[in-house]
Amino acid sequence: MKSLYHLMILVVLLGPVKFNECKTTDARQNTVRRFPEGFLFGTATASYQVEGAWNVDGKAENIWDHLTHTHPCDIKDCSNGDIANDSYNQYKRDVEMMRELGLDFYRFSLSWTRILPTSFVDKINEAGVNYYNNLIDEMLKYNIQPMVTLYHWDMPQKLQDLGGWNNPHIVDWYGDYARTVFELFGDRVKNWITMNEPREICYQGYGDVTMAPRLNIKGVADYMCAKNLLLAHARAYHIYNDEFRETQNGTIGITISAGFSEPASESEEDKVAAEEAALFGWGIYAQPIFSETGDFPSILKEKVAAKSAEQGFLRSRLPEFTPEEVEYVRGTSDFFGLNHYSSGYTFRNESVLGIFESPSSDDDLGAGSYVLEEWETSASSWLKVVPWGFYKLLVKIKDDYNNPPVFITENGFSTLGGLEDDGRISYYRKYLDAMLDAIAEGCDVRVYTAWSLMDNFEWMQGYTERFGLYEVDYEDPARTRTPRKSAFVYKEIVRSRALDWSYQPDTDVMTIDDGH
Ligand code: GBE
C-alpha cells in the first residue's frame, strides 16, 4: 500500500509525460488493412475457467478447487469454478460458437487432474480422456484446429502439497503427464503449448498472493519456481521432439505474458530501468529459451546475487542452471507464444529506494512503474488501452530474439458485462492495427488469439470481470451464451481477413457459414 501511495505521488510530481510517438489511428481508420496470407485466427479459454464438473467422473482436486473451497472469499465475489461455464457438458455449444465465428483454431487447456487423478501416470481417467476426445473430434469435424495448453495454472493439489513447482521432481511428474497427453491426443492435436504464463505462475502464485497457491515467499519461491518450470517445459519439449515429432508432425512451444515497459523519460537511468523491468518481468523466462546463449539474463543473475549477499544469504536467491541445464533449456520452443494485454511507464530514482519488501524480486529490480490517468481503461485495473506498447513489444521480441515466429496466444479486454461492448471492439481494432504495424516492420507474427471465446471465471476476480466475445449468463443453470457486438465484429475480421473500421454489424442474427 505504502509503495502504491509513493508511486501515485510520483505520477503527480512527474507531471504530464509526453506521448510516445503515439501513432494516431485516425488516418488508418479510413483504410481497410489486410492480414498476411496464411495468418490464423482463434479464440482461447482455460480448463478451470470454463469446464466446471470439478469433482465429476473421477476428476481430482487441483489448487484452484482447493483455494476456492478453503478460502471462498479470497475470490472477489466469493465464487469458484465448480460449475463455471459447464463446458464439460456443453462442449457442443462451444464448438458451435467457434463455427459461428469462423475460427481457424481454438486454444483450450487440459485439466491435469481430470486426466490423471492421482497426478501420476499409474491411472488414466477414461471419462476425462473422453471429454477431451469429444471436444477435439467435434472441432475437427468442422475443420477447427485444436491448440492445446498442457498447463494453465491448475496444479494437482497433491503435487502442490509436495511443493508444486518448487519441488525439482516436478520435472519428472510434468514430463510424464506431457508424454501421456501426446500419446492420447497427439494424433489429432498439432499445436501444443507447454505452459501458460510462467510469470503469473511463479511471481504471482509463489512470490505473491494474487494467484493460487498464494505462497507469498518473495524473492525465493518465485525464483525456484522459474528454474523448475523452465526445466519442466524443456522436458516436455524434448519428449515431443524425441518421441513424437516424427510421427505426429506438430509444433510445441511456450506462452509467456509480457507487457511493454516504456522508459518514463529519455534519461539513461529510466532506459536502463525499463530494460531491467522487462528482464525481471518476462526476460527471466524468455532468455533461457529464446536467446542464443541461453541461461537467465546476466544482469538478473548479478543483481540478485549482489542483493542476496548484502542481505546475508550465503548464495544467490536465484538458483543457477548447470551448463548442461542451460543447453537442455535453450532453443526449446518452435514459436514465441505471447499473451499481451497492456503496458506502462518505468522509472528509477531515489524515490524507489527501500520502498519494496525485502527480499523480493521487486526489490531486486528496484524500479517504479505507472500508467497515465488519461489512458482508456477496461474493467480490470491493470488493463489500460495502450496499442503502441503492443507494437513496441513485438519489435523488441524480433530484435532481442532474432525474429522468432510469434503466436499471439492471448489478447483481449474486460468489461462489467452487457452485449453492447464498444470498448472491446475498439480495443481489438487498435491492437490488431498495432500488430499489423509490427508485421509491416518485419515481425514474424503468424497467429492471433482473442481472449476469450466467452466470459469465464476470472481467477481472483471471480465472475466480476468479463472478457468474452460471448456473454455467459451465470444466473441461468444452462449457462446460456449470447454473442456480444464484438463477436460479430471479430467474425467479420476472420471472414474478410481484413481490418475495416467502418464495418457496422447487424447484431440480430448470428449465422454459421462453414457450409455444414
Ligand atoms: C491471462 O493473464 C490469463 O492467461 C487468463 O487466464 C486470464 O483470464 C486473462 O489473462 C485475463 O486476465 O492485483 O493488479 O497486481 C495482476 C493475463 C494483474 C496476465 C497481470 C492479471 C497479468 C493477469 C493483478 N495480472 N495478467 S494486480
Boltz pocket constraint, residues with backbone or C-beta under 6 A from the ligand:
constraints:
  - pocket:
      binder: B
      contacts: [[A, 46], [A, 49], [A, 196], [A, 197], [A, 200], [A, 210], [A, 257], [A, 339], [A, 341], [A, 381], [A, 382], [A, 410], [A, 451], [A, 457], [A, 458], [A, 459], [A, 467]]
      max_distance: 6.0
